[in-house]
């Protein structure tokens, strides 16, 4: 029985035993699972890359994210720069800009599209700060923020100057020293702010806004010492430039460097804070110098006049001098009386003219009395109302007469009008109109339509005319 049992494996003709081939088991992927697996594998292999290419099809979104295409001569890839990384850029991405990008390769599962998630961008050939400087400069120049027509004039004699700078640096000491030496009465109000670092532009702009809001100063000075392009980056920012342009008070840029964006937008540029102090005190310093010169001239002229008076007095006797003084005093008194008479006459003339003017205005006011004008308008309104009523009655009568005439004409043409005169309309049994008596047959049933109602009758006999 065991020898005849079926072997577990098929045997060939030669007695060899072969195992059955196993069918491979298929794995079925969902699209989302496959896309997620691809994304995980791609991000694992290409997690940190540097890529060189040219920006095209730049699309900034309202969310702050930036989308663009990175391409070269042979290929292109989609790139997304999320808002957090975009805020850290020191320049503005533009179409056609050649850049070096650092990021990772990923897959956008919703579209099944490969894309680069950028972490950092650098312009090729020039530094990011210099590129940002040129971009902001071109943008603001196109908007006219550098035009000389919009720049405000500085006050010649300011009473109080507001300065936005670091309160602990040498800049504020140099500025105050020059001001106290050239214009001691000028007050200086300091708004402490950082002038270096990421928050410096925001703090300097806040200082400008505070001085404009309080209105305690006549002008604003932005002061900073020299430094590298990295150190001066806050004064090249677009936000600070727009804050300077929006200021209602004149703004002086006093930054020790070649040029910054703040220098172009400000109403006046000074090469150093000390030079700014000299510029804003120029008017007062010139006045003081001029007063000093005039004081010296007046002192010399007074001494010379006193010397001449002493010499002249020494040549005159006392009685003659007193007589001449008395005569001069009498002449001055006479002149004073004459001016008093003229002033009194002028006052009387002005009072008379004022009285006549008042009388004229009173007459004009009575002539243009509003109650009288309202009465005239009311009378005119009543007259127009009466005319309108008469015209309406005339028109209504005319229309009524025309309507009655048309009604009579219509009644005269109506078939009912003919029937009212004693006529009748006769129809046969089929409802056809009878026009000839010869068409009627004896015993035939006829209908006659009168003016009021209908009668039926049978034909007894017909007569032909």
Secondary structure in CASP SS format (residue, H / E / C, confidence):
PFRMAT SS
TARGET T0000
AUTHOR 0000-0000-0000
METHOD secondary structure of the structure
MODEL  1
X C 1.00
X C 1.00
X C 1.00
X C 1.00
X C 1.00
X C 1.00
X C 1.00
X C 1.00
X C 1.00
X E 1.00
X E 1.00
X C 1.00
X C 1.00
X C 1.00
X C 1.00
X C 1.00
X E 1.00
X E 1.00
X C 1.00
X C 1.00
X C 1.00
X C 1.00
X C 1.00
X C 1.00
X C 1.00
X C 1.00
X C 1.00
X C 1.00
X C 1.00
X C 1.00
X H 1.00
X H 1.00
X H 1.00
X H 1.00
X H 1.00
X H 1.00
X H 1.00
X H 1.00
X H 1.00
X H 1.00
X H 1.00
X H 1.00
X H 1.00
X H 1.00
X H 1.00
X C 1.00
X C 1.00
X C 1.00
X E 1.00
X E 1.00
X E 1.00
X E 1.00
X E 1.00
X E 1.00
X E 1.00
X E 1.00
X E 1.00
X E 1.00
X E 1.00
X E 1.00
X C 1.00
X C 1.00
X C 1.00
X C 1.00
X C 1.00
X E 1.00
X E 1.00
X E 1.00
X E 1.00
X E 1.00
X E 1.00
X C 1.00
X C 1.00
X C 1.00
X C 1.00
X E 1.00
X E 1.00
X E 1.00
X E 1.00
X E 1.00
X E 1.00
X C 1.00
X H 1.00
X H 1.00
X H 1.00
X H 1.00
X C 1.00
X C 1.00
X C 1.00
X C 1.00
X C 1.00
X C 1.00
X C 1.00
X C 1.00
X C 1.00
X C 1.00
X C 1.00
X E 1.00
X E 1.00
X E 1.00
X E 1.00
X E 1.00
X E 1.00
X E 1.00
X E 1.00
X E 1.00
X E 1.00
X E 1.00
X C 1.00
X C 1.00
X C 1.00
X C 1.00
X E 1.00
X E 1.00
X E 1.00
X E 1.00
X E 1.00
X E 1.00
X E 1.00
X E 1.00
X E 1.00
X E 1.00
X E 1.00
X C 1.00
X C 1.00
X C 1.00
X C 1.00
X H 1.00
X H 1.00
X H 1.00
X H 1.00
X H 1.00
X H 1.00
X H 1.00
X H 1.00
X H 1.00
X H 1.00
X H 1.00
X H 1.00
X H 1.00
X H 1.00
X H 1.00
X C 1.00
X C 1.00
X C 1.00
X C 1.00
X C 1.00
X H 1.00
X H 1.00
X H 1.00
X C 1.00
X C 1.00
X C 1.00
X C 1.00
X C 1.00
X C 1.00
X C 1.00
X C 1.00
X C 1.00
X E 1.00
X E 1.00
X E 1.00
X E 1.00
X E 1.00
X E 1.00
X C 1.00
X C 1.00
X C 1.00
X C 1.00
X H 1.00
X H 1.00
X H 1.00
X H 1.00
X H 1.00
X H 1.00
X H 1.00
X H 1.00
X H 1.00
X H 1.00
X H 1.00
X H 1.00
X H 1.00
X C 1.00
X C 1.00
X C 1.00
X C 1.00
X E 1.00
X E 1.00
X E 1.00
X E 1.00
X E 1.00
X E 1.00
X C 1.00
X C 1.00
X C 1.00
X C 1.00
X C 1.00
X C 1.00
X C 1.00
X H 1.00
X H 1.00
X H 1.00
X H 1.00
X H 1.00
X H 1.00
X H 1.00
X H 1.00
X H 1.00
X H 1.00
X H 1.00
X H 1.00
X H 1.00
X H 1.00
X H 1.00
X C 1.00
X C 1.00
X C 1.00
X C 1.00
X E 1.00
X E 1.00
X E 1.00
X E 1.00
X E 1.00
X E 1.00
X C 1.00
X C 1.00
X C 1.00
X C 1.00
X C 1.00
X C 1.00
X C 1.00
X C 1.00
X H 1.00
X H 1.00
X H 1.00
X H 1.00
X C 1.00
X H 1.00
X H 1.00
X H 1.00
X H 1.00
X H 1.00
X H 1.00
X H 1.00
X H 1.00
X H 1.00
X C 1.00
X C 1.00
X C 1.00
X E 1.00
X E 1.00
X E 1.00
X E 1.00
X E 1.00
X E 1.00
X C 1.00
X C 1.00
X C 1.00
X C 1.00
X C 1.00
X H 1.00
X H 1.00
X H 1.00
X H 1.00
X H 1.00
X C 1.00
X C 1.00
X E 1.00
X E 1.00
X E 1.00
X C 1.00
X C 1.00
X H 1.00
X H 1.00
X H 1.00
X H 1.00
X H 1.00
X H 1.00
X H 1.00
X H 1.00
X C 1.00
X H 1.00
X H 1.00
X H 1.00
X H 1.00
X H 1.00
X H 1.00
X H 1.00
X H 1.00
X H 1.00
X H 1.00
X H 1.00
X H 1.00
X H 1.00
X H 1.00
X H 1.00
X H 1.00
X H 1.00
X H 1.00
X H 1.00
X H 1.00
X H 1.00
X H 1.00
X H 1.00
X H 1.00
X H 1.00
X H 1.00
X H 1.00
X H 1.00
X H 1.00
X H 1.00
X H 1.00
X H 1.00
X H 1.00
X H 1.00
X C 1.00
X C 1.00
X H 1.00
X H 1.00
X H 1.00
X H 1.00
X H 1.00
X H 1.00
X H 1.00
X H 1.00
X H 1.00
X H 1.00
X H 1.00
X H 1.00
X H 1.00
X H 1.00
X H 1.00
X H 1.00
X H 1.00
X H 1.00
X H 1.00
X H 1.00
X H 1.00
X H 1.00
X H 1.00
X H 1.00
X H 1.00
X H 1.00
X H 1.00
X H 1.00
X H 1.00
X H 1.00
X H 1.00
X H 1.00
X H 1.00
X H 1.00
X H 1.00
X H 1.00
X H 1.00
X H 1.00
X H 1.00
X H 1.00
X H 1.00
X H 1.00
X H 1.00
X H 1.00
X H 1.00
X H 1.00
X H 1.00
X H 1.00
X H 1.00
X H 1.00
X C 1.00
X C 1.00
X H 1.00
X H 1.00
X H 1.00
X H 1.00
X H 1.00
X H 1.00
X H 1.00
X H 1.00
X H 1.00
X H 1.00
X H 1.00
X H 1.00
X H 1.00
X H 1.00
X H 1.00
X H 1.00
X H 1.00
X H 1.00
X H 1.00
X H 1.00
X H 1.00
X H 1.00
X H 1.00
X H 1.00
X H 1.00
X H 1.00
X H 1.00
X H 1.00
X H 1.00
X H 1.00
X H 1.00
X H 1.00
X H 1.00
X H 1.00
X H 1.00
X H 1.00
X H 1.00
X H 1.00
X H 1.00
X H 1.00
X H 1.00
X H 1.00
X H 1.00
X H 1.00
X C 1.00
X H 1.00
X H 1.00
X H 1.00
X H 1.00
X H 1.00
X H 1.00
X C 1.00
X C 1.00
X C 1.00
X C 1.00
X E 1.00
X E 1.00
X E 1.00
X C 1.00
X C 1.00
X C 1.00
X C 1.00
X C 1.00
X E 1.00
X C 1.00
X C 1.00
X C 1.00
X H 1.00
X H 1.00
X H 1.00
X C 1.00
X C 1.00
X C 1.00
X C 1.00
X C 1.00
X E 1.00
X E 1.00
X E 1.00
X E 1.00
X E 1.00
X C 1.00
X C 1.00
X C 1.00
X C 1.00
X E 1.00
X E 1.00
X E 1.00
X E 1.00
X E 1.00
X C 1.00
X C 1.00
X C 1.00
X C 1.00
X C 1.00
X C 1.00
X C 1.00
END
